[in-house]
Amino acid sequence: MPNVTIEGPIDLRQIVIRRPEMFLRDPDGIKRVSEYYINTDCSKLLLEALVIEPGKKQQFFFQVCKKPDGAMIRLEPISNVEKTPGVKRLMGQIAFAIRSLFPGSRYGKTNIAEFLPDNQGVVNSSRGNGKKLRAVA
């Protein structure tokens, strides 16, 4: 399952308050986050997502879980969504937007490094080859 870990001080309430840009329009379709839902103890955030690609429209949720040393972004476990390049690309945009909100944060483990708009400093990626990866814009 695709996921991205962001290491550093992350406050999920600030994501809801500041609502960073999570929208992509490209030749392959439209990808966006429309709504934000946070639980009462501010440890989990659900992001309502829409990905429209040629011949396919998917509505689902991303889950952002607070961790002691940061946060993890993944598909909501009960979502039945096809893990297309568009879904992974939107997840990369979400990770980039969240990391941009919190100076000093950085990408941690991920298995979608090639879908992060700015993947400088990605450590422990599933590629495991230690090479610097090119960002997909």
Beta strands, then each sheet from edge to edge (+ up, - down):
strand 1: 3-7
strand 2: 23-26
strand 3: 29-38
strand 4: 44-53
strand 5: 56-67
strand 6: 70-75
strand 7: 106-110
sheet 1: 2+ 3- 4+ 5- 6+ 1- 7+
end
